[in-house]
Amino acid sequence: QLQLTMSEKNELTRSLEMVQNQLQEKESEIKREISEYKDRLLQAEKECQDALTEANRKNEAEIEACHEKFSSLEHFIRSQKLEIEHLKSNKEQLNNSLKEANQALGELLKTKVR
C-alpha cells in the first residue's frame, strides 16, 4: 500500500512538474508575444507620428506658398490699380489736348474762311 501510494505520489509529482513546465513555457510564449505586440505597436505609432509630421510639414509649406502667392497677387492688384489711375489721367490729358487742338483748328478754319 505504501509503495503504491509512493508510486502514485511520484506519478503526481511528475505530472505536476510537467504541468508547471508547460505553464512556464506558455507564460514565456505569452510574454514573448506581448513583447512583439508592444514592439509592433511602438513601430506603428512611430510610423503614424512620422506620417503626421510629414503631412504637417507639407501643409505648412503649402500654406506658406499660398501666403506668398496671395501677397504677390495683392502687390499685382495694387500696381494694376496705379496703372489704371495713370492711364485715366493720361486719357483726361489727351482729351483736354484734343479739345484744345480742335478749338485751335476751328479758329484757324474760321480765320482761313475770312
C-alpha positions as CSV (number, residue, x, y, z in Angstrom):
1,Q,0.0,0.0,0.0
2,L,2.8,2.4,0.9
3,Q,4.7,1.5,-2.2
4,L,1.5,2.1,-4.3
5,T,0.9,5.4,-2.6
6,M,4.6,6.4,-3.1
7,S,4.3,5.4,-6.7
8,E,1.2,7.5,-7.1
9,K,2.9,10.4,-5.4
10,N,5.8,10.1,-7.8
11,E,3.4,10.0,-10.7
12,L,1.5,13.0,-9.5
13,T,4.8,14.9,-8.8
14,R,5.9,14.1,-12.4
15,S,2.6,15.2,-13.7
16,L,2.7,18.4,-11.6
17,E,6.2,19.2,-12.9
18,M,5.1,18.6,-16.5
19,V,2.1,20.9,-15.9
20,Q,4.4,23.5,-14.3
21,N,6.9,23.3,-17.2
22,Q,4.0,23.6,-19.7
23,L,2.7,26.7,-17.8
24,Q,6.2,28.2,-17.7
25,E,6.6,27.6,-21.4
26,K,3.2,29.1,-22.1
27,E,3.9,32.1,-19.9
28,S,7.2,32.6,-21.7
29,E,5.5,32.4,-25.1
30,I,2.8,34.9,-23.9
31,K,5.4,37.3,-22.6
32,R,7.3,37.0,-25.9
33,E,4.1,37.6,-27.9
34,I,3.3,40.6,-25.7
35,S,6.8,42.0,-26.3
36,E,6.4,41.5,-30.0
37,Y,3.0,43.3,-30.0
38,K,4.4,46.1,-27.9
39,D,7.3,46.5,-30.4
40,R,4.8,46.4,-33.4
41,L,2.6,49.0,-31.6
42,L,5.6,51.3,-31.0
43,Q,6.6,50.9,-34.6
44,A,3.1,51.7,-35.8
45,E,2.9,54.7,-33.5
46,K,6.3,55.9,-34.8
47,E,5.1,55.5,-38.4
48,C,1.9,57.3,-37.7
49,Q,3.8,60.2,-36.0
50,D,6.3,60.4,-38.9
51,A,3.4,60.5,-41.4
52,L,1.6,63.2,-39.3
53,T,4.8,65.2,-39.1
54,E,5.4,64.9,-42.8
55,A,1.8,65.9,-43.6
56,N,2.1,68.9,-41.2
57,R,5.3,69.9,-42.9
58,K,3.7,69.7,-46.4
59,N,0.7,71.6,-45.2
60,E,2.8,74.3,-43.7
61,A,4.8,74.6,-46.9
62,E,1.6,74.8,-48.9
63,I,0.2,77.5,-46.6
64,E,3.4,79.5,-46.9
65,A,3.3,79.2,-50.7
66,C,-0.4,80.4,-50.6
67,H,0.6,83.3,-48.4
68,E,3.4,84.3,-50.8
69,K,1.1,83.9,-53.8
70,F,-1.6,86.0,-52.0
71,S,0.9,88.7,-51.2
72,S,2.2,88.7,-54.8
73,L,-1.4,89.0,-56.1
74,E,-2.1,91.9,-53.7
75,H,1.0,93.6,-55.0
76,F,0.0,93.0,-58.6
77,I,-3.5,94.3,-58.0
78,R,-2.1,97.5,-56.3
79,S,0.2,98.0,-59.3
80,Q,-2.6,97.5,-61.7
81,K,-4.8,100.0,-59.9
82,L,-2.0,102.5,-60.0
83,E,-1.6,101.8,-63.8
84,I,-5.3,102.3,-64.3
85,E,-5.2,105.6,-62.4
86,H,-2.2,106.7,-64.5
87,L,-4.0,105.7,-67.8
88,K,-7.1,107.6,-66.7
89,S,-5.1,110.7,-66.0
90,N,-3.3,110.4,-69.4
91,K,-6.7,109.9,-71.1
92,E,-8.0,113.0,-69.5
93,Q,-4.9,115.0,-70.5
94,L,-5.2,113.7,-74.1
95,N,-8.9,114.6,-74.2
96,N,-8.1,118.1,-73.0
97,S,-5.3,118.4,-75.5
98,L,-7.6,117.1,-78.3
99,K,-10.3,119.7,-77.3
100,E,-7.7,122.4,-77.4
101,A,-6.4,121.2,-80.7
102,N,-9.9,121.1,-82.1
103,Q,-10.6,124.6,-80.8
104,A,-7.4,125.8,-82.4
105,L,-8.2,124.1,-85.6
106,G,-11.7,125.7,-85.5
107,E,-10.1,129.1,-85.0
108,L,-7.7,128.5,-87.9
109,L,-10.5,127.4,-90.2
110,K,-12.6,130.5,-89.2
111,T,-9.6,132.7,-89.9
112,K,-8.9,131.0,-93.2
113,V,-12.5,131.3,-94.4
114,R,-12.5,135.0,-93.7
